[in-house]
């Protein structure tokens, strides 16, 4: 990784820490969505809907 934690990005506006926090939130959202989809599919399979 070119920049370490807390340093400014190449444009001088976006910090690496802010970018990493946004990316973690993005991944967390998709993991939650994927888990919820699996639960819905299991529910539908059990109750044959």
Backbone torsions as a table, in degrees:
resi	resn	phi	psi	omega
1	UNK	NA	133.4	-174.9
2	UNK	-72.2	-40.9	-177.6
3	UNK	-108.9	149.1	177.1
4	UNK	-94.4	174.6	-177.9
5	UNK	-58.5	134.5	175.0
6	UNK	88.5	-8.5	179.6
7	UNK	-82.7	157.4	177.7
8	UNK	-76.2	151.7	175.0
9	UNK	-73.0	-179.5	-176.8
10	UNK	-65.5	-25.3	179.1
11	UNK	-85.4	-8.1	178.2
12	UNK	80.1	2.0	-176.9
13	UNK	-111.7	-40.0	-174.4
14	UNK	-96.8	123.5	178.2
15	UNK	-85.0	151.9	179.5
16	UNK	-65.4	-37.5	-179.8
17	UNK	-62.4	-43.3	178.7
18	UNK	-63.4	-41.6	178.7
19	UNK	-63.1	-44.5	-179.7
20	UNK	-65.4	-38.9	178.4
21	UNK	-64.6	-41.2	177.8
22	UNK	-64.1	-42.9	179.2
23	UNK	-63.5	-41.1	178.1
24	UNK	-62.6	-40.0	176.9
25	UNK	-64.8	-39.7	177.8
26	UNK	-61.8	-46.7	179.6
27	UNK	-65.5	-42.3	179.7
28	UNK	-60.3	-41.5	178.6
29	UNK	-60.7	-46.5	-177.9
30	UNK	-69.3	-34.5	175.8
31	UNK	-64.7	-43.9	177.3
32	UNK	-60.8	-46.0	-179.5
33	UNK	-63.3	-42.4	178.6
34	UNK	-64.0	-43.7	178.4
35	UNK	-62.5	-42.7	178.9
36	UNK	-64.2	-38.2	178.4
37	UNK	-64.7	-41.3	178.2
38	UNK	-63.2	-42.8	178.7
39	UNK	-62.3	-40.3	177.9
40	UNK	-64.0	-43.4	178.8
41	UNK	-63.8	-39.3	177.1
42	UNK	-65.0	-43.8	177.9
43	UNK	-58.7	-45.3	-179.6
44	UNK	-66.5	-36.0	179.5
45	UNK	-68.4	-40.1	-178.1
46	UNK	-67.4	-44.2	-175.7
47	UNK	-95.7	7.1	174.1
48	UNK	51.2	47.2	-178.0
49	UNK	-85.2	NA	NA
